Amino acid sequence: MGLAAKPRSEALSSLPGTGEGNEAGQPLSLRQPLSLRQSVALAAICGIFGIAAWTLWVWVLKSEPAQDWMVFYTAARAYFDGNLPLIFNGEALTAALNQRFLSWLSSPLNLHPWVYPPTFLLLFVPFGMLAPAISLAVFLVSGFIVLLGVALFYVRRGQPRWIVLFSLVLCPAVPFNVMTGQNAFFTSAILVGGFGLIGRSPVLAGAVLGVLTFKPQMWLMVPVALVAARQWRALGGAAASALILALLSLIVFGPEIWRVWLGLMTGTDEAYRAWVTSGRLNGMSVFACATWLGMPRAVANLAQGAAIALAAAIVYLAFRRPAPGMLQLAVLLAATMLAAPHVSTSDAVMLALAAGLFVIASRRLRPAQLTLAAAVWISPLVNPPSVFRPGCLTPVLILLLLGALITEIRERGAASSAPGA
């Protein structure tokens, strides 16, 4: 589904579920992207590394399970208890969750501050109404089901769905997300679902995408894609949705939580410097990778800024003209991971889906391309760089995948504009 403006008949022919033709006029739904040998190799790779990832992360994180979800839940309970100021103090919040979940933890957690905008707390509050174990289960299971559903919907044109299933179920980022209780299932689902709806209802699609502003760093590339595709109604819907969420959170929680959060994000608060040490450096962003490679913080921030600019340019290039929607979405997912100033191993669910979409949508998969897709998919297993230094190479793998995706998009464009196409 190319998102750029195009004739109605062409736009309708590329909607999910209607089939999309290749340069020879053959519907992609009738074309198998992988040979039997490649399929067996891919299934074996997914199986081996997927099981290894589940084994590793369950073993490593079993002593402090769902630590990120604990922050969400404790903040929600603070609201219900009339003690919302608790979340403004990272040390007090950490002490509260250590006390609340004493029986879950083998030892007290280090600093776990609240770093999300108030809109996320507003969205999480319903989960805070449930008992802890039930809340955690519902949060994770519902998020994964929604992600799986929107991903399968987006690629339902007849391409082999097992690739998407393998990409998500066995993805090394999935057990990390489960064991930390992060929200990556929901963020990925919102991004995929929002762009999947644009061909049917741009305003609704924008409204869905606006919800993603609860995790601002994962939203950076959304307006770039919408502007490049000239999807003004979707952009308006996203702005309206984000504004409504912000106003609702202001009404429910009051202005103080916004003041504290803005101070945290702009670095004017001492808590920000503590969070950089305890949180941001434990991620897999370009900033984190550059820092662990020995670069000064100022240089690491410059590298992150360059990554944002490069990711934005690549997204704009991918969305500025009609192109297969799966390739565009893969670009958006990978570029989002590259651009995010703070991104965790759990967020790499997006990389798994981007690699799967690349495999499905490519016309001819060469061994090098399949190897690259597999390497990107496996990369969460060697992250974060704070634990596994080879993880510092992840941004390079993402750049290579983006290059392969742009090359595929350009070849598709050249083939479709050739005489007789």
C-alpha positions in Angstrom: 0.0 0.0 0.0 1.9 3.0 -1.2 0.9 6.0 0.9 1.7 8.8 -1.5 -1.1 10.4 -3.4 -2.0 8.4 -6.6 -5.0 7.7 -8.8 -8.0 6.1 -7.0 -7.8 2.9 -9.0 -4.1 2.4 -8.2 -4.6 3.2 -4.6 -7.5 0.7 -4.3 -5.4 -2.0 -5.9 -2.7 -1.7 -3.3 -4.8 -1.8 -0.2 -4.2 -4.7 2.2 -6.0 -7.8 1.0 -6.6 -6.7 -2.6 -3.3 -8.0 -4.0 -0.4 -6.1 -5.4 1.2 -6.8 -8.7 4.9 -7.2 -9.5 6.7 -5.8 -12.6 5.6 -8.8 -14.6 1.9 -8.3 -13.8 1.9 -11.4 -11.5 0.1 -10.8 -8.2 2.4 -10.9 -5.2 -0.1 -13.1 -3.5 0.7 -15.9 -6.0 4.4 -15.5 -5.6 6.5 -17.3 -3.0 9.4 -15.1 -1.9 11.5 -18.0 -0.6 12.5 -21.3 -2.1 12.0 -24.5 -0.1 15.6 -24.5 0.9 15.5 -20.9 2.1 12.3 -21.5 4.0 13.8 -24.4 5.9 17.0 -22.4 6.6 14.9 -19.5 7.9 12.7 -21.7 10.1 15.8 -23.3 11.5 17.5 -20.0 12.3 14.3 -18.6 13.9 13.8 -21.7 15.9 17.4 -22.0 17.2 18.0 -18.4 18.1 14.4 -17.9 19.3 14.7 -20.7 21.8 18.1 -19.5 22.8 16.7 -16.0 23.4 13.8 -17.3 25.5 16.3 -19.4 27.6 18.7 -16.5 28.0 16.3 -13.8 29.0 14.2 -16.0 31.3 17.4 -17.1 33.1 18.9 -13.6 33.3 15.7 -11.7 34.3 13.9 -14.3 36.5 15.2 -12.7 39.7 13.7 -9.3 38.8 10.7 -10.0 36.4 8.5 -7.3 35.0 10.6 -4.5 36.5 9.4 -1.9 33.9 5.7 -3.0 34.4 6.3 -2.6 38.1 7.0 1.1 37.5 3.8 1.5 35.5 1.7 -0.3 38.0 3.1 1.4 41.0 2.5 4.8 39.3 -1.1 3.9 38.5 -1.7 2.7 42.1 -0.2 6.0 43.4 -2.9 7.8 41.4 -5.7 5.6 42.9 -4.2 6.1 46.4 -4.2 9.8 46.0 -0.4 9.9 46.2 0.5 11.0 42.7 3.5 13.1 43.8 5.2 9.8 44.5 6.0 9.4 40.8 7.8 12.7 40.8 10.6 11.3 43.0 12.5 8.5 41.3 14.1 7.2 44.5 10.8 7.2 46.4 9.0 5.5 43.5 11.7 2.8 43.4 11.4 2.2 47.1 7.7 1.9 46.8 7.9 -0.7 44.0 10.6 -2.6 45.9 8.2 -2.8 48.9 5.1 -3.6 46.8 6.8 -6.4 44.9 9.1 -7.7 47.6 8.0 -11.3 47.1 8.7 -11.0 43.3 12.3 -9.8 43.6 15.4 -11.7 44.7 17.0 -8.3 45.6 16.0 -4.7 45.5 15.9 -2.9 42.2 18.2 0.0 41.5 16.8 3.4 40.4 13.6 3.0 38.3 12.1 6.5 37.8 9.0 7.4 35.9 10.1 8.8 32.5 6.9 8.6 30.5 4.6 11.5 29.6 1.4 11.7 31.6 -0.6 10.4 28.5 0.9 6.9 29.1 -0.2 6.9 32.7 -3.6 7.8 31.5 -3.7 4.9 29.1 -2.2 2.5 31.7 -4.6 3.4 34.5 -7.2 0.7 33.6 -4.5 -2.0 34.1 -3.8 -0.5 37.5 -7.3 -1.4 38.6 -6.5 -5.1 38.4 -4.6 -7.4 40.8 -0.8 -7.3 40.0 -0.5 -10.8 38.5 -3.7 -10.4 36.4 -2.7 -6.9 35.3 0.7 -8.1 34.1 -0.8 -11.0 32.2 -3.5 -8.9 30.6 -1.0 -6.2 29.7 1.4 -8.5 27.9 -1.1 -11.0 26.3 -3.4 -8.3 25.0 -0.5 -6.3 23.6 0.9 -9.3 21.8 -2.4 -10.4 20.4 -3.1 -6.9 19.0 0.4 -6.7 17.5 0.0 -10.1 15.9 -3.4 -9.3 14.6 -2.5 -6.0 12.9 0.7 -7.5 11.5 -1.2 -10.4 9.9 -3.9 -8.0 8.6 -1.3 -5.8 7.0 0.4 -8.7 5.1 -2.8 -10.7 4.4 -2.5 -10.5 0.6 -1.5 -14.2 0.4 2.1 -13.9 1.3 3.3 -16.7 3.6 2.0 -15.7 7.0 4.3 -18.1 8.8 7.1 -15.6 8.2 5.3 -13.0 10.3 4.4 -15.5 12.9 8.0 -16.7 13.2 9.3 -13.2 13.2 7.1 -12.2 16.2 6.6 -15.4 18.3 10.3 -16.4 18.2 11.8 -12.9 18.0 14.6 -12.5 20.6 13.1 -9.2 21.6 9.8 -10.8 22.6 11.1 -12.7 25.7 13.0 -9.6 26.8 9.7 -7.6 26.5 7.8 -10.2 28.4 10.4 -10.6 31.2 10.8 -6.8 31.7 7.0 -6.1 31.3 7.6 -3.3 28.7 5.1 -1.8 26.3 6.8 -2.6 23.0 3.9 -4.8 21.8 1.5 -1.9 22.0 3.9 0.7 20.5 4.6 -1.6 17.6 0.9 -2.4 17.1 0.0 1.3 17.0 2.6 2.1 14.4 1.7 -0.9 12.2 -2.0 -0.6 12.7 -2.1 3.2 12.1 -0.3 3.0 8.7 -2.3 -0.1 7.8 -5.5 2.0 8.1 -4.4 4.9 6.0 -5.8 3.5 2.8 -9.2 3.1 4.3 -9.6 5.9 6.7 -6.8 8.5 6.9 -8.4 10.4 9.8 -8.8 7.3 11.9 -5.3 6.1 11.0 -4.0 9.5 12.2 -6.0 9.2 15.4 -4.4 5.8 16.1 -0.9 7.1 15.3 -1.4 10.1 17.6 -1.7 7.7 20.5 1.9 6.7 20.0 3.0 10.1 21.3 2.9 8.5 24.8 6.3 7.2 23.7 7.6 10.3 21.9 11.0 8.8 20.7 9.1 6.1 18.8 6.9 8.7 17.1 9.7 10.8 15.6 9.4 9.4 12.1 5.6 9.3 11.9 5.1 13.0 10.8 8.0 12.7 8.4 6.3 9.8 6.7 2.9 11.5 6.6 4.3 14.7 5.2 6.3 12.9 2.6 3.2 10.9 1.6 1.1 14.1 1.6 -1.3 12.5 4.0 -2.6 15.7 5.5 -5.8 14.3 6.9 -3.9 11.6 8.7 -1.4 14.2 10.0 -4.4 16.3 11.3 -5.9 13.2 12.9 -2.6 12.4 14.7 -2.3 16.0 16.0 -5.9 16.1 17.2 -5.5 12.7 18.9 -2.3 13.6 20.6 -3.8 17.0 21.8 -6.9 15.3 23.2 -4.9 12.8 25.1 -2.7 15.5 26.5 -5.7 17.6 27.6 -7.4 14.6 29.2 -4.3 13.8 31.2 -4.1 17.4 32.2 -7.7 17.3 33.5 -7.2 13.9 35.3 -3.7 14.4 36.8 -3.3 18.2 36.9 -0.4 20.3 35.5 2.3 19.4 38.0 3.0 16.0 36.5 3.5 17.7 33.1 5.9 20.3 34.6 8.0 17.6 36.2 8.1 15.4 33.1 9.1 18.3 30.9 11.9 19.1 33.3 13.1 15.5 33.2 13.1 15.4 29.4 14.9 18.8 29.0 17.6 17.8 31.4 17.0 20.7 33.8 16.3 18.2 36.6 18.9 16.2 38.5 16.7 13.1 37.9 17.5 13.3 34.2 21.2 12.7 34.8 20.4 9.8 37.1 18.1 8.4 34.4 20.8 8.7 31.7 23.0 6.4 33.9 20.4 3.9 34.9 18.2 3.9 31.8 19.4 5.5 28.6 22.8 3.9 28.7 21.2 0.5 29.2 19.4 0.8 25.8 20.6 0.2 22.3 20.3 3.6 20.7 23.1 5.2 18.7 23.8 7.4 21.7 24.2 4.3 23.9 26.3 2.5 21.4 28.6 5.5 20.8 29.0 6.0 24.5 30.0 2.3 25.1 32.5 2.6 22.3 34.3 5.3 24.3 32.9 8.5 22.8 32.3 11.5 25.1 28.7 12.2 25.8 28.6 15.4 23.6 29.9 13.4 20.6 27.5 10.6 21.3 24.6 13.1 21.3 25.9 14.5 18.0 26.0 11.0 16.6 22.4 10.5 17.7 21.4 13.7 16.1 23.0 12.6 12.8 21.1 9.3 13.1 17.8 11.1 13.5 18.5 13.3 10.4 19.6 10.3 8.3 16.6 8.3 9.4 14.3 11.1 8.5 15.8 11.5 5.1 15.5 7.8 4.4 11.8 7.7 5.5 11.0 10.8 3.4 12.7 9.1 0.4 10.7 5.9 0.9 7.3 7.7 1.3 7.5 10.5 -1.2 6.2 8.4 -4.1 4.0 5.3 -4.4 5.8 2.1 -3.3 4.8 -1.3 -1.9 3.3 -0.6 1.5 5.2 -3.5 3.2 8.5 -2.1 2.1 7.5 1.4 3.3 6.4 0.1 6.6 9.7 -1.9 7.0 11.6 1.3 6.3 9.6 3.2 8.9 10.1 0.5 11.6 13.8 0.2 11.0 14.3 4.0 10.8 12.3 4.5 14.0 14.7 2.2 15.8 17.7 4.1 14.4 16.4 7.5 15.2 15.1 6.9 18.8 17.3 8.8 21.3 16.4 6.0 23.8 15.3 2.6 22.7 15.4 -0.7 24.6 16.0 -4.3 23.5 12.2 -4.9 23.9 11.5 -2.2 21.2 13.5 -4.3 18.8 10.3 -6.2 18.1 10.1 -3.5 15.4 13.3 -4.8 13.8 12.0 -8.3 13.7 8.9 -7.2 11.9 10.9 -5.0 9.5 13.1 -8.0 8.7 10.1 -10.2 8.1 8.4 -7.7 5.8 11.6 -7.3 3.9 11.8 -11.0 3.3 8.1 -11.2 2.2 8.1 -8.2 0.0 11.5 -8.7 -1.8 11.1 -9.9 -5.4 14.3 -12.0 -5.4 16.1 -12.8 -2.2 19.8 -13.2 -2.6 21.9 -15.0 0.1 23.3 -11.7 1.2 19.9 -10.2 1.7 18.6 -13.2 3.6 21.7 -13.1 5.8 21.2 -9.4 6.5 17.5 -9.9 7.4 18.5 -12.8 9.7 21.2 -10.7 11.4 18.8 -7.9 12.1 16.3 -10.3 13.5 18.9 -11.9 15.7 20.4 -8.6 16.9 18.3 -8.3 20.1 20.0 -11.4 21.4 23.3 -9.5 21.6 21.9 -6.4 23.1 22.0 -4.1 25.0 25.6 -3.0 24.5 26.0 -2.4 28.2 25.9 -6.2 28.6 27.0 -7.4 25.1 29.5 -5.1 23.4 28.8 -6.6 19.9 25.4 -4.9 20.2 27.2 -1.7 19.3 27.1 -2.9 15.7 23.3 -2.9 15.6 22.9 0.6 14.2 25.2 -0.5 11.3 22.9 -3.5 10.6 19.9 -1.2 10.7 21.6 1.1 8.1 22.4 -1.9 5.9 18.8 -3.0 6.1 17.5 0.5 5.3 19.9 0.6 2.3 18.5 -2.8 1.0 15.0 -1.6 1.5 15.5 1.7 -0.4 17.3 -0.3 -3.2 14.3 -2.6 -3.5 11.9 0.3 -3.6 13.9 2.0 -6.3 14.1 -1.2 -8.4 10.3 -1.6 -8.1 9.8 2.0 -9.2 12.2 1.6 -12.2 10.5 -1.7 -13.2 7.0 -0.2 -13.0 8.0 2.8 -15.1 9.7 0.8 -17.8 8.0 0.5 -21.2 5.5 -2.2 -21.3 5.3 -2.5 -17.5 
